[in-house]
């Protein structure tokens, strides 16, 4: 994609510093993070790891960021699009509301959504909130993903609907709902719609009121509710191109109070006030659109590790977090029952990853021998590779973000299904903890 002249100059300046692997790096970050052996360089990285007593074991940032304010050293306080970590944060509030309102996680999601949700190959089998939260619903992301603002997501599941896409939102019939794990963002769009119906409020505002404001966090989905100062400080997601870096998202950020939406060509001027409650869970991107910093991630991880408490207040019900962390699906290598993303996803709760500690290059023992004690979520989109995790046995926490990861030809880790830069970051965090 051609880069406008003003941005071209900025990118050339950034590229001269980091595209050759000559990026400034913190002494505590090994060479293999920004310059992985045999792989392309990364633009930046940041990490915060805490010991069981809450003290900081590692806090470091390296490399450069590009955003509305131009190229600058990457800071742990710069907000960015955290990708699928967004799902887990959304799940924590969904489960809080579900428990408070006595929502049955095994009920027919159709009754909660207000339209009939059925897999085309299993019209008599109900899809439930538990299936949506655990990616066992039988649904997939169709070609119309994400359904734009002003359109109804229900049109993706009704024959003849504007976004039905010849049934491409449904997985193959050999993978029935409830029996097969297949990671798909559409599950959390539907979760967001159920949350709106249950809370009688827009998804972004429910998240703000239930979690972000009580924690004193200046964060939000698709920039909703985020201050102008934080928007200007954004770090764009980057992909490497010849001569420098190409921004994929957030090189420029809309001004307060606007929200970043996927808009349809025929309605480019729709705004948040035009959204109809419960119509389209993709609108505020619960699947990946949360904007926050590494420092913000650290606070969330500490809350999760503390069973939902922050400064003496129970912000998230402990029971909701416990439900989130219990495995709802476990990969069976003898009788494969899901798609593991190369071995990285082998245990999953409700919007929360639950590793099994299976070792080896195709395994999920990403934190070592005690990986089965860790909970959290990875993120991967637009160049950002992220992770927010905590040890449910001893309370250690780990959050990180790496920018500049290519879509293909990624540097692979040696001891797990991670990428090499992630493995290098986690290794030094585990030594310090």
matplotlib code that plots the C-alpha trace (Angstrom):
import matplotlib.pyplot as plt

x = [0.0, 1.5, 2.5, 1.4, 4.4, 4.2, 4.1, 6.7, 9.3, 8.4, 8.7, 12.0, 13.4, 12.1, 13.3, 16.8, 17.0, 15.3, 15.0, 18.6, 18.4, 20.2, 17.4, 18.2, 17.5, 17.3, 20.2, 17.8, 16.4, 18.4, 19.5, 17.1, 14.0, 14.4, 16.9, 15.9, 18.4, 17.5, 14.4, 13.5, 14.0, 11.2, 10.4, 9.9, 9.1, 8.0, 7.5, 6.5, 6.9, 6.1, 7.1, 4.6, 4.7, 3.8, 7.3, 8.7, 11.0, 11.4, 10.3, 11.8, 11.0, 13.2, 13.0, 11.0, 7.3, 5.5, 2.2, 0.3, 3.2, 5.8, 8.8, 9.9, 11.3, 8.7, 7.3, 5.4, 2.8, 2.0, -1.5, -1.8, -4.3, -3.8, -5.5, -7.1, -6.2, -9.3, -11.5, -10.3, -11.0, -14.5, -15.1, -14.3, -17.1, -19.5, -19.2, -19.7, -23.0, -24.0, -23.7, -25.4, -28.3, -28.4, -27.8, -27.5, -24.3, -25.8, -29.0, -29.8, -28.0, -30.8, -33.1, -30.5, -29.6, -33.1, -32.6, -32.2, -28.5, -28.0, -25.2, -26.6, -25.7, -27.2, -30.5, -31.7, -28.6, -28.6, -25.4, -24.8, -22.9, -20.4, -19.7, -19.2, -16.9, -14.8, -14.7, -16.6, -19.7, -19.0, -18.8, -16.1, -15.3, -17.0, -15.9, -18.0, -15.9, -16.2, -19.8, -19.8, -21.5, -25.1, -25.6, -27.0, -24.8, -27.9, -27.7, -24.7, -26.7, -30.0, -30.2, -30.6, -29.1, -26.9, -23.8, -24.8, -21.8, -23.2, -22.9, -19.2, -19.8, -20.3, -17.6, -17.7, -20.4, -17.8, -17.1, -20.4, -21.1, -19.8, -17.4, -14.7, -12.5, -11.9, -10.8, -13.0, -13.6, -17.3, -17.9, -17.0, -19.0, -22.0, -20.9, -20.8, -24.4, -25.6, -23.9, -25.6, -29.0, -28.4, -27.0, -29.2, -26.2, -23.6, -20.7, -18.0, -19.9, -20.5, -16.8, -16.0, -18.4, -17.8, -14.0, -12.0, -13.2, -13.1, -9.5, -8.6, -7.7, -7.7, -8.4, -11.2, -12.4, -11.8, -10.7, -14.1, -13.7, -9.9, -8.6, -7.1, -3.7, -3.6, -4.8, -2.0, 0.5, -0.6, 1.9, 0.9, 1.0, 3.8, 4.8, 8.2, 8.4, 11.4, 13.1, 11.2, 8.0, 4.4, 1.7, -1.2, -3.4, -3.3, -0.7, -3.4, -6.1, -9.5, -10.1, -12.2, -15.0, -15.2, -14.9, -13.0, -15.5, -15.6, -18.1, -20.0, -19.3, -22.9, -22.9, -19.5, -20.7, -22.3, -21.1, -21.5, -24.9, -26.2, -25.5, -28.6, -28.1, -27.7, -27.5, -23.8, -21.3, -18.5, -19.0, -16.7, -14.3, -14.6, -12.5, -9.3, -10.0, -9.0, -6.5, -4.2, -0.6, 1.8, 1.4, -2.4, -2.0, 0.1, -2.7, -5.2, -3.0, -2.5, -6.3, -6.8, -4.0, -5.7, -9.0, -10.6, -9.6, -8.0, -7.2, -9.5, -12.4, -13.9, -14.0, -14.6, -16.4, -14.1, -16.5, -16.6, -12.8, -12.8, -15.3, -13.2, -10.1, -11.7, -10.9, -13.9, -11.9, -8.8, -7.0, -6.8, -3.8, -5.0, -8.5, -8.0, -10.9, -9.8, -7.4, -4.4, -2.6, 0.5, 0.3, -0.1, -3.7, -4.3, -6.5, -9.1, -11.5, -14.2, -12.3, -9.1, -6.2, -5.3, -2.1, -1.5, 2.3, 2.9, 6.6, 8.5, 8.5, 4.8, 3.8, 2.2, 4.7, 5.5, 6.3, 8.2, 7.3, 4.6, 2.8, -0.4, -0.6, -0.7, -3.8, -4.2, -4.4, -2.2, -2.8, -1.7, -2.8, -1.5, 2.1, 1.5, 2.2, 1.0, 0.4, -1.3, -0.8, -0.8, 0.1, -3.1, -1.1, 1.4, 0.2, 3.1, 2.2, 3.6, 2.6, 4.4, 4.0, 6.2, 5.7, 6.7, 5.9, 5.3, 2.4, 4.6, 8.2, 8.1, 11.1, 10.1, 10.8, 12.8, 11.0, 7.3, 4.9, 5.7, 7.7, 11.4, 11.1, 8.3, 10.3, 13.3, 11.2, 9.4, 12.7, 14.2, 11.0, 10.9, 14.6, 13.8, 10.6]
y = [0.0, 3.4, 5.5, 9.2, 11.6, 12.9, 9.4, 8.2, 10.6, 9.4, 5.7, 6.3, 7.8, 5.0, 2.4, 3.7, 3.0, -0.3, -2.0, -3.1, -4.5, -1.5, -0.6, 0.7, -2.0, -2.1, -4.0, -6.4, -7.6, -10.2, -9.7, -12.4, -10.3, -7.5, -9.5, -13.1, -15.5, -16.4, -14.1, -10.6, -7.8, -6.6, -2.9, -2.9, -4.9, -4.3, -6.5, -6.4, -9.5, -9.7, -12.2, -14.0, -11.1, -8.5, -7.0, -6.3, -9.0, -7.3, -4.1, -3.1, -1.6, -1.6, -0.3, 2.4, 3.1, 5.0, 6.7, 10.0, 11.8, 10.4, 8.0, 7.8, 5.2, 2.6, 3.2, 0.8, 3.5, 3.8, 2.4, 0.0, -2.5, -5.6, -8.1, -11.2, -10.4, -8.3, -11.5, -12.4, -9.0, -9.0, -12.5, -11.4, -8.8, -11.0, -13.7, -11.1, -9.9, -13.5, -14.5, -11.4, -11.9, -15.7, -16.3, -20.0, -20.6, -23.8, -22.1, -21.6, -18.5, -17.8, -16.8, -14.4, -12.9, -12.4, -14.3, -17.9, -19.0, -22.5, -24.3, -25.0, -28.7, -29.1, -27.1, -29.0, -28.5, -25.3, -23.2, -21.9, -19.1, -21.7, -22.8, -19.2, -18.4, -21.6, -21.5, -24.8, -23.3, -24.7, -21.2, -19.6, -16.1, -15.7, -13.5, -10.6, -10.5, -8.1, -7.2, -3.3, -0.8, -0.3, -3.9, -6.7, -9.6, -11.8, -11.4, -13.7, -16.7, -16.4, -18.0, -15.1, -12.6, -9.9, -11.5, -15.1, -15.8, -19.1, -20.5, -19.8, -18.7, -22.4, -25.0, -28.4, -30.9, -33.3, -30.6, -30.3, -27.6, -28.5, -31.2, -29.3, -26.3, -23.8, -20.3, -17.7, -14.1, -14.2, -16.1, -13.0, -10.7, -12.8, -12.7, -8.9, -8.9, -11.1, -8.8, -5.8, -7.5, -8.6, -5.3, -3.0, -1.0, -0.8, -3.2, -0.5, 1.3, -1.8, -2.5, 1.0, 1.1, -2.5, -2.7, 0.2, 3.0, 1.0, 0.2, 3.8, 2.7, 5.2, 2.4, 1.3, -0.8, 0.9, 4.0, 4.4, 6.5, 6.9, 10.4, 12.6, 12.6, 8.8, 8.7, 10.9, 8.7, 5.6, 3.1, 1.8, -1.9, -2.4, -4.8, -4.8, -3.6, -2.7, 0.4, 0.6, -0.2, 0.0, 0.9, -1.5, 0.2, 3.4, 5.4, 8.1, 8.0, 9.6, 12.5, 12.3, 11.4, 9.4, 5.6, 3.6, 1.5, -0.7, 1.2, 0.1, 2.0, 3.2, 4.6, 6.1, 8.7, 6.5, 7.1, 5.5, 7.2, 5.5, 2.0, 0.0, -2.0, -5.7, -5.4, -6.1, -7.3, -6.6, -2.8, -2.2, -5.1, -7.2, -9.8, -7.7, -3.9, -3.0, -0.2, -0.2, -0.1, -2.7, -0.9, -1.2, -4.9, -5.3, -3.8, -6.2, -9.2, -8.2, -8.0, -11.4, -12.9, -11.4, -13.2, -9.9, -7.6, -4.2, -1.8, -3.6, -3.8, -6.8, -5.5, -8.8, -11.6, -14.4, -16.9, -15.3, -15.6, -19.1, -20.1, -18.4, -20.4, -23.8, -25.8, -26.1, -27.9, -30.0, -31.2, -34.9, -35.8, -39.4, -38.4, -34.9, -32.7, -29.2, -26.9, -26.0, -23.3, -25.3, -26.7, -23.3, -23.8, -27.1, -26.1, -23.4, -22.1, -19.4, -16.7, -17.8, -20.0, -22.9, -24.5, -28.3, -28.0, -30.3, -29.9, -29.6, -27.3, -28.1, -27.9, -25.3, -25.5, -21.9, -21.1, -24.2, -27.3, -25.5, -24.1, -25.8, -23.4, -20.4, -18.7, -15.8, -15.0, -14.4, -11.8, -11.7, -9.0, -6.2, -6.8, -6.9, -10.1, -9.8, -11.8, -11.3, -14.2, -15.0, -18.1, -19.2, -21.1, -18.6, -15.2, -14.4, -12.2, -11.6, -9.2, -8.3, -6.8, -7.2, -5.1, -5.9, -9.6, -10.6, -12.7, -15.4, -16.6, -16.0, -16.9, -20.0, -20.9, -24.0, -25.2, -24.4, -23.3, -19.6, -17.3, -16.9, -13.3, -14.4, -17.3, -15.0, -12.5, -15.2, -16.9, -13.9, -13.1, -16.7, -16.4, -13.2, -14.5]
z = [0.0, -0.9, 2.0, 2.0, 1.8, 5.4, 6.7, 4.3, 5.8, 9.3, 8.3, 6.6, 9.8, 11.9, 9.4, 9.4, 13.1, 13.4, 10.0, 10.1, 13.6, 15.1, 17.4, 20.9, 23.5, 27.2, 28.9, 30.5, 27.1, 25.3, 21.7, 20.6, 21.3, 18.8, 16.6, 16.7, 15.1, 11.5, 11.6, 10.7, 13.3, 15.6, 15.9, 19.7, 22.8, 26.4, 29.4, 33.1, 35.2, 38.9, 41.6, 43.9, 46.4, 43.8, 43.5, 40.0, 38.7, 35.3, 33.8, 30.4, 27.0, 23.9, 20.3, 18.7, 18.1, 15.4, 16.0, 15.8, 17.6, 15.2, 15.9, 19.5, 21.9, 22.8, 26.2, 28.5, 28.9, 25.2, 24.3, 21.4, 20.0, 22.2, 19.9, 21.4, 25.0, 24.5, 24.6, 28.1, 29.4, 27.9, 29.3, 32.8, 32.7, 30.7, 33.4, 36.2, 34.6, 33.8, 37.4, 38.7, 36.4, 36.7, 33.1, 32.3, 30.3, 28.9, 27.7, 24.0, 22.9, 20.5, 23.3, 24.7, 21.3, 20.0, 16.8, 15.8, 16.1, 14.7, 12.8, 9.4, 9.7, 13.1, 13.2, 16.2, 18.4, 20.5, 20.6, 24.1, 25.7, 27.1, 23.5, 22.4, 25.2, 24.7, 20.9, 20.6, 18.9, 15.5, 14.1, 11.9, 10.6, 7.3, 4.3, 5.6, 8.8, 10.5, 9.8, 9.6, 11.7, 10.7, 9.6, 11.8, 12.7, 12.6, 8.8, 8.8, 10.1, 8.2, 4.7, 2.3, 4.8, 3.5, 5.2, 5.0, 2.7, 1.5, 5.0, 5.4, 9.1, 9.9, 10.3, 8.6, 9.6, 11.0, 13.7, 15.5, 18.1, 21.5, 20.3, 18.4, 19.3, 16.5, 17.5, 15.8, 16.6, 15.7, 19.0, 21.0, 18.8, 19.8, 23.4, 23.3, 21.9, 24.7, 27.2, 25.7, 25.9, 29.5, 30.7, 28.6, 27.7, 24.9, 25.2, 25.4, 28.2, 30.2, 30.1, 31.1, 34.0, 35.3, 35.0, 33.5, 35.7, 39.0, 38.2, 37.2, 33.7, 30.7, 28.2, 25.9, 23.0, 19.6, 21.6, 23.2, 26.4, 26.0, 26.6, 23.8, 25.5, 25.4, 21.8, 20.7, 22.4, 20.5, 19.1, 15.7, 14.8, 12.2, 9.5, 7.8, 4.3, 2.1, 3.4, 6.7, 8.6, 7.3, 9.9, 9.9, 12.6, 14.7, 12.8, 13.1, 15.8, 15.6, 18.1, 21.3, 21.6, 18.3, 18.2, 15.5, 13.6, 10.5, 8.4, 5.4, 2.1, 1.9, 5.5, 6.1, 8.5, 11.2, 14.7, 18.1, 18.7, 15.6, 16.9, 17.9, 21.1, 20.5, 16.7, 15.9, 18.5, 16.1, 16.3, 19.3, 18.5, 21.6, 19.8, 19.6, 19.7, 23.2, 23.4, 26.4, 27.4, 28.9, 32.2, 31.9, 31.1, 34.3, 36.4, 34.9, 35.4, 39.1, 39.5, 37.9, 40.1, 43.2, 42.4, 41.2, 44.0, 43.7, 46.5, 48.9, 46.5, 44.8, 41.2, 39.5, 41.4, 42.4, 41.2, 37.7, 37.4, 38.7, 36.0, 33.4, 34.3, 34.4, 31.3, 29.0, 26.3, 26.3, 23.2, 22.8, 20.6, 20.3, 19.1, 17.8, 18.8, 17.8, 16.0, 18.2, 16.2, 15.9, 19.4, 21.2, 22.2, 23.9, 26.8, 26.9, 29.5, 29.1, 27.2, 28.9, 27.8, 30.2, 29.1, 29.6, 29.9, 27.0, 26.1, 22.8, 19.8, 19.1, 22.8, 25.2, 28.0, 27.4, 31.0, 31.8, 33.8, 35.8, 32.7, 33.7, 36.7, 34.4, 32.9, 30.5, 26.8, 23.8, 21.2, 17.6, 15.0, 12.9, 13.9, 17.6, 19.5, 23.1, 26.3, 29.6, 32.1, 35.8, 37.9, 39.6, 42.2, 43.5, 42.0, 39.7, 36.7, 33.2, 30.5, 27.3, 23.8, 20.8, 17.6, 14.1, 13.8, 10.2, 9.1, 7.6, 8.0, 11.7, 13.9, 15.7, 19.3, 20.2, 23.3, 22.5, 19.8, 20.5, 18.4, 19.2, 20.5, 22.9, 24.1, 24.8, 26.7, 28.8, 29.6, 31.2, 33.1, 34.5, 35.6, 37.5, 39.1]

ax = plt.figure().add_subplot(projection="3d")
ax.plot(x, y, z, "-o")
ax.set_aspect("equal")
plt.show()
